[in-house]
């Protein structure tokens, strides 16, 4: 039996929690009912060390093994928040909140970590301490950072940290992971270009902001092609382009561009802001215009520690028939990256089968993946802190 027998027995119960959470999705930091549900279940399992309100609405549960001679503490993390997407999945347990949906499977992640909590609290078959992290606001609110800023790693003495995400397209029963960069950073920029508005027939009396901003867009696209080593990964996209001109015979005075830079290389991430500023400011100056760049850092690169990845692979191989230990990285970003900046650890993908991609209104979390995810969490604890 690859998955843990006890967790296979709990499959129906955990599925029930998952569907309850699915029907009652909450956004960002407003996961009050979800956090209360998590804390109530943990109490039922006999977990005594529960802390709520970490990183605003996060929940932490510490579970001691039968012994703790190892002095080791392993963190396991699940995200709890949903998305502002009207559900079109067609399931009979669909969201009861209009316009809000668990379209990324965080209901599944939370339920699976609860399942692991129940198992670990019952068995305590390890030598050390497991810290279960239920975080808010993964979807753009940097809840992982909020928990770290609230002292997560030091207050609970976490030495290694692990998390998982369901993956549509990967068969149920399989895991995928890689050491090093797994998911990209995501930073945003906003550029305001100021020229000199005027009459379309008198460009010599104006500074054509539309032309300047267009040159800026073209020049920005030289950053990835001319600054980044071709075998490394970075993408820059200008997503919006607006000017204040509303007529065909008016030269715009200002323009606003918004875009994003994503990369799998933390060093390029550091340099990207400087590259963008240099190109934007100097291109504007070349035309006698001015430009300002507002840079908004988003999630860092999700970087798996090599040794922790090995531990994650071993635990996955214990519960699943197939584990891809060298999967290709992907360009979405993930705020577990903040936890991985503070401690070594690893993030793994759990097969969700042939479903719509995450964030699609018809996405469905596959409950058949539950025993695998729960068992992976439990295996990590038992393997990293073997019973004395
Ligand atoms: Ni997600």
Boltz pocket constraint, residues with backbone or C-beta under 6 A from the ligand:
constraints:
  - pocket:
      binder: B
      contacts: [[A, 104], [A, 105], [A, 106], [A, 138], [A, 165], [A, 358]]
      max_distance: 6.0
